[in-house]
Amino acid sequence: MSNALVPSFGRRRPEIPLSQGGTVVARQASEPAAPHPAAGRPSGAGAPLAELRALCLARIDPASVATMTPDRLAAEVERLLAEVATEERMQLNAREQRQLALDLVDDMLGLGPLEPLLEDDTITDIMVNGFEKVFIEQRGKVSLSGIRFRDNQHLANIAQRIAAAVGRRIDESSPMVDARLADGSRVNIVFPPLALDGPAMSIRKFSRKVIDFDKLVEFGALSRPMAKALQVAARCRLNVLISGGTGSGKTTMLNALSRMIDHGERIVTVEDAAELQLQQPHVVRLETRPPSLEGRGEVTQRDLVRNALRMRPDRIILGECRGAEAFDMLQAMNTGHDGSMSTVHANTSRDALIRVENMVMMGSFGLPVRAIRTQIASAIDLILQVERQRDGGRRLVQVTELVGLEGEVFTLNDIFSLDHEGEDQDGKLRVRWKASRARPAFLPRLAYFGLERAWLQALEEAER
């Protein structure tokens, strides 16, 4: 499945110099229309509007469209719509005319009715379940939007445009594809017969805002003392594993943590789909490559982690650990690449360690369980457990130290943990973070970097 870059869509496309006097060249009525999807932002467009849309598309020359900016194209399409409406004696007010012109431009250059959702920065996820149901996640809550496609064929056309832009095919014979839009948003598409109710599309929007610990404290994702403690952990090169469910804020937390890395360090990032927003100047970004249609040329995360070890990194950041690369990541953490970080899907801190153990075993290394657990215990210092809670808030619920092994069992120390204290009138959870008085085993490391006092002060603040 492809993670290649999709050219930007819609009215956010870069400006292109006009040619042919900046007008849309109209076809003669006898000329065949080029196949093209039609627009569909508002729901319930009537037959007259659909007929007007089809007549307008039949007169547009695709060659002239390629030479125009979206705004200029919208103005020209609006003028053409007025001409066609007059010729066909159709009643069309100015608002309908402008809206239909924008819909047509979105279809010709962008993702059709999804364009306004992509432009809305408050929306984090777009989930298309067939042509009639488009759900969005906004401020942590999932709701049905007022957006719809005209039919499943309209949705299929948009999906195929995304797949074609990354050099992939999406149809019955190849019914799944992954892609990434120009703004970094991840797209997953599933076609019938796998998707029973028509094409399904999921878009995880890439946040254009850089979120640091100050912002996370402001959002209520963690407390100020916790933010200070995590800043110390990042600067002291502790190995950190961030655990949580889908959409819980793992990547956001990883981005905030990575901002504390010294600008003099060389960082190599390995990702399945690039999402990290590192601000340091010395960063090498690596991304996996799926196999071609012939099944050749695949480059996995494990291949990239192995190669990263040969690139003289100070730290390796693995966007998401999901397979046999977990073994190579542990090796890196144990061989001088302190301060490395990764995320993993798990529901608790202990589950995260079991998941890493299982992923190492997936690589069929033949290592005994005791040896694997010893590797994990010596590699990972901190586990950050994040969770999307029932009020829609994403919060850091545990900061856990991996102390070591007692027999065959991991010994954990919860440095910070979240307590719920009810909810307010708006349904927002009231929470409080507690701090442990136990001294962490990595305290000598903090003292080596001269930040032991800063860590202890953060714990004292949390106890007040």
N, C-alpha and C positions, 0 to 999 in steps of 0.2 A: 504494500500500500504506500501511496506516495505522500511525502511531506514537502514536495517541491513548492516553490513560490508561485502564487497565482497573481497575475497582473491586477492592479487596483481596478475596482469596479465603480460604477455610478458617478455621481456628480463630484466625487472627490478625485477624479482622474486628473493628471497634470494637464496644464494648458497646452494646446496644439495649435500652431499657426493655421489660420484660415486659408483656404484656396477656393478657386472658382467663385470669387466674389462673396464667399461666406454664405451661400444659399444652398438649400437642399434641392438637388436636381430631381425634378418630378419625372416619372416614367410616363410614357404614353399608355392610355388605357389598354391597348392591345398587348403591351409587353407583359411577360409572365413575372409575377412577384417572386423575389428571392425568399426562400423559406426563412422565417424569422418568428420568434416567440412574441406574443403581444403582451400588453401591460395589464396589471390587475391589482393595484394597491387597494382601492376601496372594494368592499364586498357588495354583491348584489347588483353589478352593472347590468343594465337592461339590454335587450336585443338591439335597439337603435344605436347605443354607444358601441356595442361590439361590432356592428356593421360599419360604423364610422371609423373605428380603429382599423378594421381590415382594409377598407378603401384607402385610408391614409398610408398604411404600410405598403400597399400595392404601388404607390406612386413615389416611394422613397428609394433613391439610388444608394446602395450600401457604400459605393466608392466615395460619394460625397460625405457620408456620415463619418468616415474614418478621418476626414481632414478637419473636423470641427470640434470645438470645445463643448462640453455638456450644456452650459448656459446658452451658448449661441444656437446649439442644436434645438434646445427646448423652444427658443423663440421662433425658429424657422418651422418647427413641427406645429406650433400653435397657429402660425399663419396658414400653413397648409390645411390644418383641421378646419379653420374658418372657411377656406375656399371650398373644401369638399362638402362641408355642412350646407353652404349656400347653394352649391350645385344640386345637392340631393334634397334640398328643402327640409333640412333637419333643424329642429330648435335646439340651440346649445347656448347656455349663458356663459358669461366670461369666466366664472369660477369653474364650471365643468370643463370648459375648453382648456384652461390652464392646468387643471388636475390631470386631464387625459394626456396632455402634452408631456407632463412630467412622468406619468406612468409609461408612456411610450419610450422616453429617453432612458428610464431605468431599465426597461426590458432590452433595449438595443445595446446599452453600454454597461449595464450593471446586473444586479441580482433581482430585478423586478420589484415585487412588493416588499422584499426584505430590506431594500435600501434605507427607508426611514428608521428601521430598527437598528441597522448597523451604524447609523449616524447618531443615535441616542446613547450618550455615554453612561446613562443610568442603568442600561440593560447589560447584563453580564452573560446571559445565555439565551440562544434562540433555538427552539425545538419544533421542528415541522413534522407533524404526524399526518401525512396526507395533505391534499390541497386545501381542505377546509379548516384544519386545526393548526394554528401556529401559536405555540406557547412561548412565553418569555419569563426569564427570572430577573426581577427588578427589586433591589434592596433586600435581597435574601428570600423573597417570596415568588413563587411560580404562579402565573395566571395566564388565562387565555387572552390573547391579543385580538384586536379587531381586524387583523390582517388575514387575507386568504388569497389563494391562487384561483384562477378561473376554473381549472380542472387539473387532473393528474398529469396530462400531457404538458401543460404550462410549467408545472413543477419539475417534470422530467427534463424539459428543455433547459431550465436554469441549472439543474444538477449536472447535466451533460456539458454545459458550458464551463462549469468549474473544473470538471474532470479533464476536459480537453485542454484547458489552460495549463495543466500540470503534466500533459502528455500521457494521460491515462484514459481508459475507456470505462464507462459505467452503463451496463445493460444487463439483460437476463443472463448472459454467459459470464459476465464479470460484475456481480451485483453489489460489491462493496468497494469503497475507495476512501482514503484519507487524503486531505489536502490542507494547505495553509494559505490564507488570503494575504494580500500585500501588507496589511496592517498587523499581521501576526496571528490573526484569529484562526483557530483550528476548525476544520470542517470534516465531518464524517457523514457519508451518504450510504444508504442501503436501499436497493431497488427490489421490486418484485422479481422472482417469487419469494424471496426471503422476507420482504416486508409485505404483509398480507393486505394492508389497507392503502396501498399506493406508496410512492417513494417517501422515505423518511430521511430527514436531514437534521443534524445537530451541529450548532456553531457555538464554540466557546470563544467569546470575544476577548481580544487582547487589550488589556487596560493601557491606555495611553498615559495615565497618571503614574508617576513614580511614588510609591508608597513606602515610607520609612517608619521607624518605630514611633516617632511622634504622632504620625497619622493613625497608626494602629491603636495607640493609647486613646487618641481622640475618638476613634470609632468604638471603643470599649472592648477591643479584642484582647487586651492584656492590661496589667496595671503598670504604673510608672516604675516602681521598684523592679518588676520583672523585666521591663525594657532595659534598665540599667544593667541588670545581671546578664542578660543575653548579649549586650554590647561587650561586656567584659569577656564572655565566653568566646565570642568571635575574634576579638583581638588577641586572646591568649591561645588561639589555634587549637581549640577543642574540636574533636570530630563530632559532628552533629547529624542525627537522623531525625527528619521531620515526618511524623506519622499522622494519618487522618483519612477520612473517607473522600469520595469524589465531591469536588466543589466545596471542600471545607476550608480552603485557604492555604494549602501547603506551599504552593508556588509563591504566593504573596509573602508568606513568612520567610521563605528562603531568600526572596529578593531583598527583604528588609534586613535580614541577617548578613547577607553578602555586602551590604553597604558599609559594614564595619571593617572590612578587609583592608589592610594597608595598601596604598596605591603603588608601593614598590614591589609588590609580590606578583609573580606570574601565575595566572589562573587559566586553567583549561576546563571548559564546560562541555559536557556530553549530554545531548538531549535527543529524544525521539521526535519531538516537535518543538522548535525553539520558542521559549517563553521567558527565559531569564532576562533581566534588565540590569546587568552589571554596569556600574558607573566607573570602574577602574580603567586606566589606560592600557594595561598590559593583560588583555584577555584574548584567548583563542577560543572561538566558538565552533564546536563540532556537532553535526547533526547526522542521524542515521539515513541510510538510503534503502528503499524497498527493492525487491527484485523487479526486473523488467517483465514485460509480458511473456518473454521466453523463459522466465524463471532464473535469470542470471543477474549478477552484479549487486547482490544484496550486501549491505554493510550494516552489521548489527551494533547495538550499544556495547556489547562485549568486545568487538573488534576495536571500537573507538577508545574504550577505556584502556585496553592493552597498548594501543598506539599512543595514548596520552602519556603513559608512563615513560615513553621514549622522548618526550618533548620538553624535558626539564621543567616540569610544573612545580610551583610551590604548593599549590592546592589544586585538587580536582573536585569539581562540582558536578554531580550526576543528577540531572533534572528529575528523573524518576527511576528507581530501581525496581525492575519487574521480572528479571530472569537470571540466567547464569552469570551475568555481569556482576552480580552481588559478590561473588568470590573474588573477582579482580579488584572490586572496590575495597573490600576488606584488606586485601594484600597491599593496596596503595596506602591505606590508613595505617598499616602496620610497618611500612617501610619508608618512613621519613616524610610522608606527605600529610603532616598534621594540619588540622584545620579544614579537612575535606568535609563536604556536606552532600546529603542526598535526601530524597523523599521516598516514602513507601506508603502503600494503601494498607491501613490496618485500623482497628477500632480502639485499641488500647496500646500502651507502651509495651507491655509484655507480648501482646499479639504481634507487634512490629518486629520484635526479636525473633519470634517463632517464624514469621513470614520470611525474614532474611535467611534464617536457617534452612527453610524449605527451598528457597530459591537457590542456595548453594548446592543443595542435594539434587536439584533439577539438572545441574550441570553434569551429573553422573561422574563425580570425581572419585568416588569410592572411599571418601574420608569417613572415619567413624564420627558418630554424633558428638562425642566428647571433644574431638579435635576441632570440629566446626564451631562448637560453643566457646571453646577457648579462644579461637580467632575472633569471634564476635565480641567477647568480653574484653579483649585487649585492644580492639580497634575502636569501639564506639564509646564516647564519653557521656553524651547527653542525648536524650530522646525528647522531642517537643511534640506533644499530642494536641492537635487542633481539631475542632469539631464545629459543624454547622448545627446550631441548636434550634429548638422549636419556634423561637420568635424570629428566626431568620438571621440572627447574629452569628458571625463566625468568631470563635473565641479559642484562645490557648487554654486548654483545660488542665494540662499537666506539664511540668518540666521535671524530667526524671533522670537521675544519674544511674548509669550502669556501673555498679560497684565492682562486680566480678562474679565468680561462680562459687556456690557452696554445693559440693558434690556435683550433681547434674543440673542444678537449678540456678537460674540467673538471680543475683541479688540486686534489688533495685532500691533507690532512695528517692522518694518524691520531694524534690526541693520546693516546688510550688504546686498547689492544687486548687481547683476551683470549687467553691461552695455556692449553692443556690439559696437565696433568701426570699423567694417568692417572686411576684411580678407586680408591675404597676398597673394603672387603669388602662393603659394602651396595650397591655399584653406583653410589654418588654420585660425580660427577666432581670431581676435584681441579683447581682452576683458579687462575690468577694473572693479574693485570692489569699490563701493561707501559705505561710512560709514554714519550712522545717528548720529546726534548730540543729540538726545533725550536720557536722562538718563534712563537706564532700571530699572524696579521696583525691580529687585533682587539685586540692588547695595548694600543694607545693608548686604545681605548674603556674597557678595564678601569682604566687609569690615570686617566681622566676621572672615573670613579666612585670612585676611591680604593681599588680592590680588586685592583690589579695584584700587590701583595705576597702577598695571600691566595691568588691563583691560582698563583703561582710556588711558594709553600710547599706547596700541594697536590701539585704535580708532584714536588717534592723528596721528599715523603713516599712517593709512589708508587714512586720509584726505589730506595728503601731495601730 
